[in-house]
Amino acid sequence: MVDCLDIKTLFEKSINDRFDLISIDAEGYDFNILSQIDLNKVQCKMLIVENNGTDFWKYNSYCDKFRMKLLDKTYQNLIFIK
């Protein structure tokens, strides 16, 4: 058994309100978590998110709303920068 927090609670409990780098690897829940984050509000400069080569358009479209551009794409990860 592992204690978990949802992303909103994690940000509320954090002493920081800015996250330069966010990395998401959540075994299939990656986009669900990403879509809950206002990347502008947390001032994210780099995002690494696992996607295993599927639904690239969904991740790209979401990040584009925050003016984050795809830097690199590997088999398992997408790397976006601002």
N, CA, C and O atoms as a CHARMM CRD file, in Angstrom:
* protein
*
  328
    1    1 MET  N      0.84500  -1.17300   0.00000 PROA 1      0.00000
    2    1 MET  CA     0.00000   0.00000   0.00000 PROA 1      0.00000
    3    1 MET  C      0.89500   1.24200   0.00000 PROA 1      0.00000
    4    1 MET  O      1.86200   1.32200   0.75700 PROA 1      0.00000
    5    2 VAL  N      0.56100   2.19900  -0.85100 PROA 2      0.00000
    6    2 VAL  CA     1.32800   3.42900  -0.96700 PROA 2      0.00000
    7    2 VAL  C      0.38100   4.60900  -0.81100 PROA 2      0.00000
    8    2 VAL  O     -0.67400   4.64700  -1.44400 PROA 2      0.00000
    9    3 ASP  N      0.74700   5.56600   0.02200 PROA 3      0.00000
   10    3 ASP  CA    -0.05300   6.78500   0.14500 PROA 3      0.00000
   11    3 ASP  C      0.12400   7.61900  -1.11200 PROA 3      0.00000
   12    3 ASP  O      1.23600   7.75200  -1.62300 PROA 3      0.00000
   13    4 CYS  N     -0.96500   8.17900  -1.60900 PROA 4      0.00000
   14    4 CYS  CA    -0.93000   8.99400  -2.82700 PROA 4      0.00000
   15    4 CYS  C     -1.66600  10.30600  -2.59800 PROA 4      0.00000
   16    4 CYS  O     -2.55100  10.40600  -1.74800 PROA 4      0.00000
   17    5 LEU  N     -1.27900  11.30200  -3.37500 PROA 5      0.00000
   18    5 LEU  CA    -1.95200  12.60000  -3.38100 PROA 5      0.00000
   19    5 LEU  C     -2.38200  12.89700  -4.79900 PROA 5      0.00000
   20    5 LEU  O     -1.68500  12.53700  -5.74800 PROA 5      0.00000
   21    6 ASP  N     -3.52400  13.55100  -4.95800 PROA 6      0.00000
   22    6 ASP  CA    -3.83400  14.03100  -6.29600 PROA 6      0.00000
   23    6 ASP  C     -2.99100  15.28000  -6.55600 PROA 6      0.00000
   24    6 ASP  O     -2.43400  15.86200  -5.62500 PROA 6      0.00000
   25    7 ILE  N     -2.90200  15.68000  -7.79600 PROA 7      0.00000
   26    7 ILE  CA    -1.98300  16.76500  -8.17300 PROA 7      0.00000
   27    7 ILE  C     -2.37600  18.08700  -7.51400 PROA 7      0.00000
   28    7 ILE  O     -1.50400  18.87000  -7.13700 PROA 7      0.00000
   29    8 LYS  N     -3.66400  18.34000  -7.37400 PROA 8      0.00000
   30    8 LYS  CA    -4.12200  19.57800  -6.73000 PROA 8      0.00000
   31    8 LYS  C     -3.64200  19.63100  -5.28000 PROA 8      0.00000
   32    8 LYS  O     -3.13400  20.65900  -4.83200 PROA 8      0.00000
   33    9 THR  N     -3.80000  18.53500  -4.55200 PROA 9      0.00000
   34    9 THR  CA    -3.35600  18.47300  -3.16100 PROA 9      0.00000
   35    9 THR  C     -1.84100  18.59900  -3.06200 PROA 9      0.00000
   36    9 THR  O     -1.32800  19.26700  -2.16400 PROA 9      0.00000
   37   10 LEU  N     -1.13800  17.97000  -3.96600 PROA 10     0.00000
   38   10 LEU  CA     0.32800  18.07600  -3.97700 PROA 10     0.00000
   39   10 LEU  C      0.75600  19.53600  -4.09700 PROA 10     0.00000
   40   10 LEU  O      1.61900  19.99200  -3.34700 PROA 10     0.00000
   41   11 PHE  N      0.16600  20.26200  -5.02500 PROA 11     0.00000
   42   11 PHE  CA     0.52000  21.67200  -5.19800 PROA 11     0.00000
   43   11 PHE  C      0.11700  22.50300  -3.98800 PROA 11     0.00000
   44   11 PHE  O      0.84800  23.41500  -3.60000 PROA 11     0.00000
   45   12 GLU  N     -1.03000  22.20600  -3.38300 PROA 12     0.00000
   46   12 GLU  CA    -1.48000  22.94300  -2.20200 PROA 12     0.00000
   47   12 GLU  C     -0.55400  22.71500  -1.01100 PROA 12     0.00000
   48   12 GLU  O     -0.31600  23.64100  -0.23600 PROA 12     0.00000
   49   13 LYS  N     -0.03100  21.50900  -0.85100 PROA 13     0.00000
   50   13 LYS  CA     0.84200  21.17600   0.27800 PROA 13     0.00000
   51   13 LYS  C      2.29000  21.60800   0.06400 PROA 13     0.00000
   52   13 LYS  O      3.07000  21.67400   1.01400 PROA 13     0.00000
   53   14 SER  N      2.64200  21.89600  -1.16900 PROA 14     0.00000
   54   14 SER  CA     4.01600  22.27500  -1.48200 PROA 14     0.00000
   55   14 SER  C      4.34500  23.66800  -0.94400 PROA 14     0.00000
   56   14 SER  O      3.49400  24.55800  -0.93700 PROA 14     0.00000
   57   15 ILE  N      5.56600  23.84200  -0.50400 PROA 15     0.00000
   58   15 ILE  CA     6.00500  25.17400  -0.08000 PROA 15     0.00000
   59   15 ILE  C      6.35700  26.03900  -1.29000 PROA 15     0.00000
   60   15 ILE  O      6.56500  27.24600  -1.16000 PROA 15     0.00000
   61   16 ASN  N      6.42100  25.42400  -2.44600 PROA 16     0.00000
   62   16 ASN  CA     6.73100  26.14400  -3.68500 PROA 16     0.00000
   63   16 ASN  C      5.46000  26.39700  -4.47900 PROA 16     0.00000
   64   16 ASN  O      4.51600  25.61000  -4.42100 PROA 16     0.00000
   65   17 ASP  N      5.44000  27.49000  -5.21600 PROA 17     0.00000
   66   17 ASP  CA     4.32600  27.72100  -6.12800 PROA 17     0.00000
   67   17 ASP  C      4.80900  27.73900  -7.57500 PROA 17     0.00000
   68   17 ASP  O      4.03900  27.99400  -8.50000 PROA 17     0.00000
   69   18 ARG  N      6.10000  27.46300  -7.74900 PROA 18     0.00000
   70   18 ARG  CA     6.71100  27.45200  -9.07200 PROA 18     0.00000
   71   18 ARG  C      7.49400  26.14700  -9.24200 PROA 18     0.00000
   72   18 ARG  O      8.21900  25.71600  -8.34400 PROA 18     0.00000
   73   19 PHE  N      7.32900  25.53100 -10.41400 PROA 19     0.00000
   74   19 PHE  CA     8.00800  24.27600 -10.71600 PROA 19     0.00000
   75   19 PHE  C      8.64500  24.39400 -12.10100 PROA 19     0.00000
   76   19 PHE  O      7.95300  24.32000 -13.11600 PROA 19     0.00000
   77   20 ASP  N      9.95300  24.57600 -12.13700 PROA 20     0.00000
   78   20 ASP  CA    10.64700  24.73000 -13.41000 PROA 20     0.00000
   79   20 ASP  C     10.54600  23.47700 -14.26500 PROA 20     0.00000
   80   20 ASP  O     10.39800  23.56100 -15.48400 PROA 20     0.00000
   81   21 LEU  N     10.62800  22.31300 -13.62300 PROA 21     0.00000
   82   21 LEU  CA    10.58900  21.02800 -14.31800 PROA 21     0.00000
   83   21 LEU  C      9.50900  20.15200 -13.70000 PROA 21     0.00000
   84   21 LEU  O      9.45500  19.97700 -12.48200 PROA 21     0.00000
   85   22 ILE  N      8.65600  19.60800 -14.54800 PROA 22     0.00000
   86   22 ILE  CA     7.66500  18.63800 -14.10400 PROA 22     0.00000
   87   22 ILE  C      7.86000  17.38200 -14.94700 PROA 22     0.00000
   88   22 ILE  O      7.91700  17.44800 -16.17500 PROA 22     0.00000
   89   23 SER  N      7.96200  16.24100 -14.27400 PROA 23     0.00000
   90   23 SER  CA     8.09100  14.95600 -14.94900 PROA 23     0.00000
   91   23 SER  C      6.94300  14.06300 -14.49700 PROA 23     0.00000
   92   23 SER  O      6.73800  13.85700 -13.30100 PROA 23     0.00000
   93   24 ILE  N      6.19700  13.53500 -15.46200 PROA 24     0.00000
   94   24 ILE  CA     5.04000  12.70400 -15.15100 PROA 24     0.00000
   95   24 ILE  C      5.23400  11.32200 -15.76100 PROA 24     0.00000
   96   24 ILE  O      5.41200  11.18300 -16.97100 PROA 24     0.00000
   97   25 ASP  N      5.19900  10.31400 -14.91700 PROA 25     0.00000
   98   25 ASP  CA     5.27500   8.91800 -15.33800 PROA 25     0.00000
   99   25 ASP  C      4.34600   8.15200 -14.41100 PROA 25     0.00000
  100   25 ASP  O      4.74300   7.74700 -13.31800 PROA 25     0.00000
  101   26 ALA  N      3.10700   7.95500 -14.84900 PROA 26     0.00000
  102   26 ALA  CA     2.08400   7.42600 -13.95400 PROA 26     0.00000
  103   26 ALA  C      1.32800   6.23800 -14.54600 PROA 26     0.00000
  104   26 ALA  O      0.12300   6.09400 -14.34400 PROA 26     0.00000
  105   27 GLU  N      2.03500   5.40500 -15.26500 PROA 27     0.00000
  106   27 GLU  CA     1.49200   4.12900 -15.75000 PROA 27     0.00000
  107   27 GLU  C      0.09400   4.24000 -16.36300 PROA 27     0.00000
  108   27 GLU  O     -0.84800   3.59100 -15.90800 PROA 27     0.00000
  109   28 GLY  N     -0.02400   5.06200 -17.38800 PROA 28     0.00000
  110   28 GLY  CA    -1.28400   5.17200 -18.11600 PROA 28     0.00000
  111   28 GLY  C     -2.18200   6.31500 -17.67900 PROA 28     0.00000
  112   28 GLY  O     -3.16800   6.61400 -18.35300 PROA 28     0.00000
  113   29 TYR  N     -1.86400   6.95400 -16.57500 PROA 29     0.00000
  114   29 TYR  CA    -2.66100   8.08200 -16.08300 PROA 29     0.00000
  115   29 TYR  C     -1.98500   9.41900 -16.37500 PROA 29     0.00000
  116   29 TYR  O     -2.37400  10.45200 -15.83100 PROA 29     0.00000
  117   30 ASP  N     -0.98300   9.39100 -17.23000 PROA 30     0.00000
  118   30 ASP  CA    -0.15300  10.56600 -17.48300 PROA 30     0.00000
  119   30 ASP  C     -0.95800  11.76400 -17.99100 PROA 30     0.00000
  120   30 ASP  O     -0.83000  12.86300 -17.45200 PROA 30     0.00000
  121   31 PHE  N     -1.78200  11.56500 -19.01600 PROA 31     0.00000
  122   31 PHE  CA    -2.54000  12.69600 -19.54200 PROA 31     0.00000
  123   31 PHE  C     -3.58800  13.16600 -18.54800 PROA 31     0.00000
  124   31 PHE  O     -3.85300  14.36400 -18.45000 PROA 31     0.00000
  125   32 ASN  N     -4.18100  12.25000 -17.81600 PROA 32     0.00000
  126   32 ASN  CA    -5.16000  12.62300 -16.79900 PROA 32     0.00000
  127   32 ASN  C     -4.52800  13.58000 -15.79100 PROA 32     0.00000
  128   32 ASN  O     -5.14900  14.57000 -15.40200 PROA 32     0.00000
  129   33 ILE  N     -3.32600  13.29700 -15.37600 PROA 33     0.00000
  130   33 ILE  CA    -2.62000  14.16300 -14.42600 PROA 33     0.00000
  131   33 ILE  C     -2.22900  15.47600 -15.09200 PROA 33     0.00000
  132   33 ILE  O     -2.46000  16.55100 -14.53900 PROA 33     0.00000
  133   34 LEU  N     -1.64000  15.38800 -16.27500 PROA 34     0.00000
  134   34 LEU  CA    -1.21600  16.59400 -16.98600 PROA 34     0.00000
  135   34 LEU  C     -2.37000  17.55600 -17.18800 PROA 34     0.00000
  136   34 LEU  O     -2.20800  18.76200 -16.99800 PROA 34     0.00000
  137   35 SER  N     -3.52400  17.05100 -17.56900 PROA 35     0.00000
  138   35 SER  CA    -4.65400  17.92600 -17.88200 PROA 35     0.00000
  139   35 SER  C     -5.21100  18.65600 -16.65600 PROA 35     0.00000
  140   35 SER  O     -6.05100  19.54500 -16.79900 PROA 35     0.00000
  141   36 GLN  N     -4.75800  18.29500 -15.46900 PROA 36     0.00000
  142   36 GLN  CA    -5.17100  18.98500 -14.24600 PROA 36     0.00000
  143   36 GLN  C     -4.21600  20.11000 -13.86000 PROA 36     0.00000
  144   36 GLN  O     -4.46200  20.82700 -12.89000 PROA 36     0.00000
  145   37 ILE  N     -3.13100  20.26600 -14.61200 PROA 37     0.00000
  146   37 ILE  CA    -2.10000  21.25000 -14.25300 PROA 37     0.00000
  147   37 ILE  C     -2.19900  22.47100 -15.15100 PROA 37     0.00000
  148   37 ILE  O     -2.19100  22.35700 -16.37600 PROA 37     0.00000
  149   38 ASP  N     -2.29200  23.63900 -14.53200 PROA 38     0.00000
  150   38 ASP  CA    -2.18400  24.90400 -15.25800 PROA 38     0.00000
  151   38 ASP  C     -0.69100  25.20500 -15.34500 PROA 38     0.00000
  152   38 ASP  O     -0.09500  25.70900 -14.39400 PROA 38     0.00000
  153   39 LEU  N     -0.10100  24.89700 -16.48000 PROA 39     0.00000
  154   39 LEU  CA     1.35200  25.02200 -16.63700 PROA 39     0.00000
  155   39 LEU  C      1.83600  26.46300 -16.52000 PROA 39     0.00000
  156   39 LEU  O      2.98800  26.69800 -16.15600 PROA 39     0.00000
  157   40 ASN  N      0.97300  27.43100 -16.82300 PROA 40     0.00000
  158   40 ASN  CA     1.34400  28.83700 -16.62700 PROA 40     0.00000
  159   40 ASN  C      1.35600  29.20100 -15.14600 PROA 40     0.00000
  160   40 ASN  O      2.26300  29.88600 -14.67500 PROA 40     0.00000
  161   41 LYS  N      0.35800  28.74500 -14.42600 PROA 41     0.00000
  162   41 LYS  CA     0.25400  29.06900 -13.00300 PROA 41     0.00000
  163   41 LYS  C      1.46200  28.55800 -12.21900 PROA 41     0.00000
  164   41 LYS  O      1.95800  29.24500 -11.32500 PROA 41     0.00000
  165   42 VAL  N      1.93100  27.36500 -12.54800 PROA 42     0.00000
  166   42 VAL  CA     3.08000  26.79800 -11.83500 PROA 42     0.00000
  167   42 VAL  C      4.41300  27.19300 -12.48600 PROA 42     0.00000
  168   42 VAL  O      5.47900  26.76400 -12.04500 PROA 42     0.00000
  169   43 GLN  N      4.33800  28.00900 -13.53200 PROA 43     0.00000
  170   43 GLN  CA     5.50800  28.56400 -14.22000 PROA 43     0.00000
  171   43 GLN  C      6.46600  27.48200 -14.73300 PROA 43     0.00000
  172   43 GLN  O      7.68600  27.61800 -14.64500 PROA 43     0.00000
  173   44 CYS  N      5.88600  26.41400 -15.26500 PROA 44     0.00000
  174   44 CYS  CA     6.67800  25.30000 -15.76900 PROA 44     0.00000
  175   44 CYS  C      7.47700  25.72100 -16.99800 PROA 44     0.00000
  176   44 CYS  O      6.93100  26.30900 -17.93100 PROA 44     0.00000
  177   45 LYS  N      8.77500  25.41500 -16.99200 PROA 45     0.00000
  178   45 LYS  CA     9.64700  25.71200 -18.12100 PROA 45     0.00000
  179   45 LYS  C      9.97200  24.47100 -18.94000 PROA 45     0.00000
  180   45 LYS  O     10.25000  24.56500 -20.13500 PROA 45     0.00000
  181   46 MET  N      9.93700  23.30000 -18.29300 PROA 46     0.00000
  182   46 MET  CA    10.20500  22.05000 -18.99400 PROA 46     0.00000
  183   46 MET  C      9.27800  20.97100 -18.44600 PROA 46     0.00000
  184   46 MET  O      9.07200  20.85700 -17.23800 PROA 46     0.00000
  185   47 LEU  N      8.72700  20.18700 -19.36300 PROA 47     0.00000
  186   47 LEU  CA     7.80900  19.11000 -19.01100 PROA 47     0.00000
  187   47 LEU  C      8.26800  17.83600 -19.69700 PROA 47     0.00000
  188   47 LEU  O      8.51000  17.82000 -20.90300 PROA 47     0.00000
  189   48 ILE  N      8.38400  16.77100 -18.92200 PROA 48     0.00000
  190   48 ILE  CA     8.67400  15.45200 -19.46800 PROA 48     0.00000
  191   48 ILE  C      7.49700  14.57600 -19.08100 PROA 48     0.00000
  192   48 ILE  O      7.18500  14.41900 -17.90100 PROA 48     0.00000
  193   49 VAL  N      6.85300  14.01100 -20.08300 PROA 49     0.00000
  194   49 VAL  CA     5.66100  13.21100 -19.81000 PROA 49     0.00000
  195   49 VAL  C      5.72700  11.91300 -20.61300 PROA 49     0.00000
  196   49 VAL  O      6.00600  11.91200 -21.81200 PROA 49     0.00000
  197   50 GLU  N      5.46300  10.81600 -19.91600 PROA 50     0.00000
  198   50 GLU  CA     5.46300   9.51800 -20.58300 PROA 50     0.00000
  199   50 GLU  C      4.21100   9.39400 -21.42200 PROA 50     0.00000
  200   50 GLU  O      3.12000   9.74800 -20.97500 PROA 50     0.00000
  201   51 ASN  N      4.36300   8.88900 -22.64300 PROA 51     0.00000
  202   51 ASN  CA     3.17500   8.63300 -23.45700 PROA 51     0.00000
  203   51 ASN  C      3.28600   7.34100 -24.25500 PROA 51     0.00000
  204   51 ASN  O      2.31400   6.93700 -24.89300 PROA 51     0.00000
  205   52 ASN  N      4.42600   6.68900 -24.23700 PROA 52     0.00000
  206   52 ASN  CA     4.61800   5.39600 -24.90900 PROA 52     0.00000
  207   52 ASN  C      4.18200   5.39500 -26.37300 PROA 52     0.00000
  208   52 ASN  O      3.70200   4.38600 -26.88900 PROA 52     0.00000
  209   53 GLY  N      4.35700   6.53800 -27.02900 PROA 53     0.00000
  210   53 GLY  CA     4.08600   6.62200 -28.46400 PROA 53     0.00000
  211   53 GLY  C      2.62800   6.71800 -28.85900 PROA 53     0.00000
  212   53 GLY  O      2.31400   6.61000 -30.04400 PROA 53     0.00000
  213   54 THR  N      1.72700   6.91800 -27.91200 PROA 54     0.00000
  214   54 THR  CA     0.30600   6.98900 -28.24600 PROA 54     0.00000
  215   54 THR  C     -0.26100   8.37700 -27.97400 PROA 54     0.00000
  216   54 THR  O      0.20400   9.09200 -27.08600 PROA 54     0.00000
  217   55 ASP  N     -1.25500   8.73700 -28.74100 PROA 55     0.00000
  218   55 ASP  CA    -2.00000   9.99500 -28.54900 PROA 55     0.00000
  219   55 ASP  C     -1.11200  11.22800 -28.45000 PROA 55     0.00000
  220   55 ASP  O     -1.37600  12.12000 -27.64400 PROA 55     0.00000
  221   56 PHE  N     -0.07100  11.28300 -29.25700 PROA 56     0.00000
  222   56 PHE  CA     0.83000  12.43700 -29.25600 PROA 56     0.00000
  223   56 PHE  C      0.05700  13.74200 -29.42100 PROA 56     0.00000
  224   56 PHE  O      0.33700  14.72200 -28.73100 PROA 56     0.00000
  225   57 TRP  N     -0.91000  13.75700 -30.32700 PROA 57     0.00000
  226   57 TRP  CA    -1.66400  14.97900 -30.62200 PROA 57     0.00000
  227   57 TRP  C     -2.32900  15.55700 -29.37100 PROA 57     0.00000
  228   57 TRP  O     -2.41100  16.77600 -29.21800 PROA 57     0.00000
  229   58 LYS  N     -2.79800  14.69200 -28.48600 PROA 58     0.00000
  230   58 LYS  CA    -3.49700  15.12500 -27.27100 PROA 58     0.00000
  231   58 LYS  C     -2.54400  15.89900 -26.35300 PROA 58     0.00000
  232   58 LYS  O     -2.90400  16.94800 -25.81900 PROA 58     0.00000
  233   59 TYR  N     -1.34300  15.38100 -26.17800 PROA 59     0.00000
  234   59 TYR  CA    -0.34100  16.03400 -25.34100 PROA 59     0.00000
  235   59 TYR  C      0.13000  17.33400 -25.98700 PROA 59     0.00000
  236   59 TYR  O      0.25500  18.36300 -25.32300 PROA 59     0.00000
  237   60 ASN  N      0.38500  17.27100 -27.27400 PROA 60     0.00000
  238   60 ASN  CA     0.87200  18.44300 -27.99800 PROA 60     0.00000
  239   60 ASN  C     -0.15300  19.57100 -27.96500 PROA 60     0.00000
  240   60 ASN  O      0.20200  20.73100 -27.75600 PROA 60     0.00000
  241   61 SER  N     -1.40700  19.23500 -28.16800 PROA 61     0.00000
  242   61 SER  CA    -2.48300  20.23100 -28.15200 PROA 61     0.00000
  243   61 SER  C     -2.60400  20.89100 -26.77900 PROA 61     0.00000
  244   61 SER  O     -2.75600  22.10900 -26.68300 PROA 61     0.00000
  245   62 TYR  N     -2.53600  20.09000 -25.72200 PROA 62     0.00000
  246   62 TYR  CA    -2.65100  20.64300 -24.36700 PROA 62     0.00000
  247   62 TYR  C     -1.48000  21.57700 -24.06600 PROA 62     0.00000
  248   62 TYR  O     -1.68000  22.68300 -23.56400 PROA 62     0.00000
  249   63 CYS  N     -0.28000  21.14100 -24.36700 PROA 63     0.00000
  250   63 CYS  CA     0.91200  21.95100 -24.07000 PROA 63     0.00000
  251   63 CYS  C      0.95300  23.21600 -24.91400 PROA 63     0.00000
  252   63 CYS  O      1.44200  24.25100 -24.46200 PROA 63     0.00000
  253   64 ASP  N      0.44700  23.13900 -26.12700 PROA 64     0.00000
  254   64 ASP  CA     0.42100  24.30300 -27.01300 PROA 64     0.00000
  255   64 ASP  C     -0.39900  25.43700 -26.41800 PROA 64     0.00000
  256   64 ASP  O     -0.09500  26.60600 -26.65500 PROA 64     0.00000
  257   65 LYS  N     -1.43700  25.11100 -25.64600 PROA 65     0.00000
  258   65 LYS  CA    -2.26100  26.15000 -24.99600 PROA 65     0.00000
  259   65 LYS  C     -1.43800  26.99100 -24.02100 PROA 65     0.00000
  260   65 LYS  O     -1.79800  28.12600 -23.71000 PROA 65     0.00000
  261   66 PHE  N     -0.33700  26.42600 -23.54700 PROA 66     0.00000
  262   66 PHE  CA     0.52400  27.11200 -22.58600 PROA 66     0.00000
  263   66 PHE  C      1.82900  27.57000 -23.23700 PROA 66     0.00000
  264   66 PHE  O      2.80000  27.90000 -22.55600 PROA 66     0.00000
  265   67 ARG  N      1.82700  27.58300 -24.56100 PROA 67     0.00000
  266   67 ARG  CA     2.99600  27.99600 -25.35800 PROA 67     0.00000
  267   67 ARG  C      4.23000  27.14300 -25.07600 PROA 67     0.00000
  268   67 ARG  O      5.36100  27.62800 -25.11900 PROA 67     0.00000
  269   68 MET  N      3.99600  25.88700 -24.79300 PROA 68     0.00000
  270   68 MET  CA     5.10100  24.94100 -24.62200 PROA 68     0.00000
  271   68 MET  C      5.25300  24.18000 -25.93400 PROA 68     0.00000
  272   68 MET  O      4.27500  23.70200 -26.50900 PROA 68     0.00000
  273   69 LYS  N      6.47400  24.07900 -26.38600 PROA 69     0.00000
  274   69 LYS  CA     6.77500  23.45100 -27.67300 PROA 69     0.00000
  275   69 LYS  C      7.52800  22.15000 -27.45700 PROA 69     0.00000
  276   69 LYS  O      8.31400  22.00900 -26.52000 PROA 69     0.00000
  277   70 LEU  N      7.26900  21.21000 -28.34500 PROA 70     0.00000
  278   70 LEU  CA     7.93600  19.91900 -28.27600 PROA 70     0.00000
  279   70 LEU  C      9.41800  20.08500 -28.60000 PROA 70     0.00000
  280   70 LEU  O      9.77500  20.57000 -29.67400 PROA 70     0.00000
  281   71 LEU  N     10.27300  19.68200 -27.67100 PROA 71     0.00000
  282   71 LEU  CA    11.72400  19.72100 -27.87400 PROA 71     0.00000
  283   71 LEU  C     12.21100  18.39900 -28.44000 PROA 71     0.00000
  284   71 LEU  O     13.03400  18.37200 -29.35500 PROA 71     0.00000
  285   72 ASP  N     11.69700  17.29500 -27.89200 PROA 72     0.00000
  286   72 ASP  CA    12.13600  15.98400 -28.33700 PROA 72     0.00000
  287   72 ASP  C     11.05100  14.95600 -28.03100 PROA 72     0.00000
  288   72 ASP  O     10.22300  15.13300 -27.13700 PROA 72     0.00000
  289   73 LYS  N     11.08700  13.89400 -28.79700 PROA 73     0.00000
  290   73 LYS  CA    10.11200  12.82100 -28.65500 PROA 73     0.00000
  291   73 LYS  C     10.87700  11.50400 -28.72800 PROA 73     0.00000
  292   73 LYS  O     11.53600  11.21800 -29.72800 PROA 73     0.00000
  293   74 THR  N     10.79100  10.70900 -27.67600 PROA 74     0.00000
  294   74 THR  CA    11.40300   9.39000 -27.68100 PROA 74     0.00000
  295   74 THR  C     10.27600   8.36400 -27.74200 PROA 74     0.00000
  296   74 THR  O      9.10400   8.73600 -27.80800 PROA 74     0.00000
  297   75 TYR  N     10.61200   7.10500 -27.72100 PROA 75     0.00000
  298   75 TYR  CA     9.58200   6.07700 -27.74500 PROA 75     0.00000
  299   75 TYR  C      8.64600   6.21000 -26.56100 PROA 75     0.00000
  300   75 TYR  O      7.43900   6.01000 -26.70300 PROA 75     0.00000
  301   76 GLN  N      9.17700   6.54300 -25.39800 PROA 76     0.00000
  302   76 GLN  CA     8.36200   6.57900 -24.19300 PROA 76     0.00000
  303   76 GLN  C      7.99600   7.97700 -23.70600 PROA 76     0.00000
  304   76 GLN  O      7.00100   8.12900 -22.99700 PROA 76     0.00000
  305   77 ASN  N      8.76400   8.99800 -24.06100 PROA 77     0.00000
  306   77 ASN  CA     8.56500  10.31900 -23.45800 PROA 77     0.00000
  307   77 ASN  C      8.44300  11.43200 -24.48400 PROA 77     0.00000
  308   77 ASN  O      8.98600  11.36800 -25.58700 PROA 77     0.00000
  309   78 LEU  N      7.70700  12.45000 -24.07100 PROA 78     0.00000
  310   78 LEU  CA     7.65300  13.71300 -24.79600 PROA 78     0.00000
  311   78 LEU  C      8.30500  14.76400 -23.90000 PROA 78     0.00000
  312   78 LEU  O      8.06000  14.80300 -22.69400 PROA 78     0.00000
  313   79 ILE  N      9.12500  15.60200 -24.49300 PROA 79     0.00000
  314   79 ILE  CA     9.79900  16.64700 -23.73900 PROA 79     0.00000
  315   79 ILE  C      9.40100  17.98900 -24.32800 PROA 79     0.00000
  316   79 ILE  O      9.67800  18.27400 -25.49200 PROA 79     0.00000
  317   80 PHE  N      8.75500  18.80300 -23.52200 PROA 80     0.00000
  318   80 PHE  CA     8.29200  20.12000 -23.93200 PROA 80     0.00000
  319   80 PHE  C      9.06100  21.19200 -23.18300 PROA 80     0.00000
  320   80 PHE  O      9.44000  20.99800 -22.02800 PROA 80     0.00000
  321   81 ILE  N      9.29400  22.32600 -23.83900 PROA 81     0.00000
  322   81 ILE  CA     9.94100  23.46400 -23.19600 PROA 81     0.00000
  323   81 ILE  C      9.15900  24.73800 -23.48700 PROA 81     0.00000
  324   81 ILE  O      8.36300  24.81200 -24.42300 PROA 81     0.00000
  325   82 LYS  N      9.41300  25.72400 -22.66000 PROA 82     0.00000
  326   82 LYS  CA     8.82500  27.04300 -22.84100 PROA 82     0.00000
  327   82 LYS  C      9.91900  28.01800 -23.18200 PROA 82     0.00000
  328   82 LYS  O      9.65000  29.20300 -23.37900 PROA 82     0.00000
